[in-house]
Amino acid sequence: MSSPTDPAQAGSASSDPAELRRDIEQVRGELADTVNALAEKADVKGRAQDKAQEFKAQAIQTTHQVRAQAPETAQQLVGAARQKAQQVVQEKPGTAVGAALAVLGLLILRRRWRRWKYGVRSKSR
């Protein structure tokens, strides 16, 4: 068996000019598709921009979902915090009073610190 070495002879055994033209057009079409596919793969910047657009759309969708769920989640957290606070007050009332005093003390210290830091002096001096 011998294999044809000339690519023009490999595709068609016919010498009909119309058939040869059809074959040429078909090969040109396939070649154009191949060139376009290679050009698309070589366009790294374009592919990166496409990926960035995908990620952006995904982030926007996730943001909308989180914003829609936020009020419900906040209500659940507030309810759980209230329940836990009531439980602490019932079990250890001294702890609740101590925590309230600690918060009050921190607020007073913060106010005094700001006055000292920003130079706001009381008028009693």
Rosetta blueprint (number, residue, H / E / L):
1 M L
2 S L
3 S L
4 P L
5 T L
6 D L
7 P H
8 A H
9 Q H
10 A H
11 G H
12 S L
13 A L
14 S L
15 S L
16 D L
17 P H
18 A H
19 E H
20 L H
21 R H
22 R H
23 D H
24 I H
25 E H
26 Q H
27 V H
28 R H
29 G H
30 E H
31 L H
32 A H
33 D H
34 T H
35 V H
36 N H
37 A H
38 L H
39 A H
40 E H
41 K H
42 A H
43 D L
44 V H
45 K H
46 G H
47 R H
48 A H
49 Q H
50 D H
51 K H
52 A H
53 Q H
54 E H
55 F H
56 K H
57 A H
58 Q H
59 A H
60 I H
61 Q H
62 T H
63 T H
64 H H
65 Q H
66 V H
67 R H
68 A H
69 Q H
70 A H
71 P H
72 E H
73 T H
74 A H
75 Q H
76 Q H
77 L H
78 V H
79 G H
80 A H
81 A H
82 R H
83 Q H
84 K H
85 A H
86 Q H
87 Q H
88 V H
89 V H
90 Q H
91 E H
92 K L
93 P H
94 G H
95 T H
96 A H
97 V H
98 G H
99 A H
100 A H
101 L H
102 A H
103 V H
104 L H
105 G H
106 L H
107 L H
108 I H
109 L H
110 R H
111 R H
112 R H
113 W H
114 R H
115 R H
116 W H
117 K H
118 Y H
119 G L
120 V L
121 R L
122 S L
123 K L
124 S L
125 R L
